Amino acid sequence: MGTGVREVNVERADVALDVAIAVATEGGDLEVALRELLHACGHHRDSVAAARHACADLLALDRNDVILQRALQLLDGAMRTALFAPLPAAS
């Protein structure tokens, strides 16, 4: 992957984190929120992973921040979607 592509994906991570925090603040349907999040990150796993890492860093500064806790749960859920989840090993 070229450097330019990685930079775009990291920029999308900022947008993905903003979306996760907005959804956590507003509440609402989790499935809709997940679709918005995946759209914001351009369906790139590294964007979601970078957003998740940034959210975890923010949460480490204030473990009682309920909004960041919810945002982290949403980002964790995005990482577990079929789009990003590892395929089962062939038997």
C-alpha positions in Angstrom: 0.0 0.0 0.0 1.4 3.4 -0.9 2.0 6.2 1.6 -0.7 8.4 0.0 -3.3 5.7 0.5 -2.3 5.2 4.1 -2.5 9.0 4.7 -6.1 9.1 3.3 -7.1 6.2 5.5 -5.7 7.9 8.6 -7.5 11.1 7.7 -10.7 9.0 7.4 -9.9 7.6 10.9 -10.4 11.2 12.3 -13.7 11.3 10.5 -14.6 7.8 11.8 -13.8 8.8 15.4 -15.9 12.0 15.0 -18.8 9.9 13.7 -18.4 7.3 16.6 -18.4 10.1 19.2 -21.4 11.8 17.6 -23.4 8.6 17.5 -22.4 7.8 21.1 -23.6 11.3 22.1 -26.9 11.1 20.2 -27.7 7.5 20.7 -30.0 5.8 18.1 -30.0 2.6 16.1 -26.8 0.7 16.3 -27.1 -0.8 12.9 -27.5 2.6 11.3 -24.6 4.0 13.3 -22.4 1.1 12.2 -23.3 1.8 8.5 -22.5 5.5 9.0 -19.2 4.6 10.6 -18.2 2.2 7.9 -19.1 4.7 5.3 -17.1 7.5 7.0 -14.0 5.3 7.1 -14.4 4.2 3.5 -14.7 0.6 4.6 -10.9 0.5 5.4 -9.9 -1.6 8.4 -6.9 0.5 9.2 -9.1 3.6 9.4 -11.3 1.9 12.0 -8.3 0.5 13.9 -6.7 4.0 14.0 -10.0 5.5 15.2 -10.3 2.8 17.8 -6.7 3.4 19.0 -7.3 7.2 19.3 -10.6 6.6 21.2 -8.9 4.3 23.6 -6.1 6.8 24.2 -8.7 9.5 24.9 -10.6 7.1 27.2 -7.4 6.4 29.1 -7.3 10.1 30.1 -10.8 9.8 31.6 -12.1 6.3 32.2 -15.5 7.7 33.4 -16.3 9.3 30.1 -19.5 7.5 29.1 -19.5 8.9 25.6 -16.0 7.7 24.8 -16.9 4.3 26.3 -19.9 4.1 23.9 -17.8 5.3 21.0 -15.2 2.6 21.8 -17.9 -0.1 21.9 -19.1 1.1 18.5 -15.6 1.0 17.0 -15.0 -2.5 18.5 -18.3 -3.6 16.9 -17.1 -2.2 13.6 -13.9 -4.2 13.9 -15.9 -7.4 14.5 -18.2 -6.9 11.4 -18.0 -9.6 8.7 -16.3 -7.0 6.5 -13.2 -6.9 8.8 -13.5 -10.2 10.8 -10.9 -12.8 9.9 -12.2 -15.7 7.8 -12.4 -19.1 9.6 -9.6 -21.4 8.8 -10.3 -24.0 6.1 -10.6 -27.5 7.4 
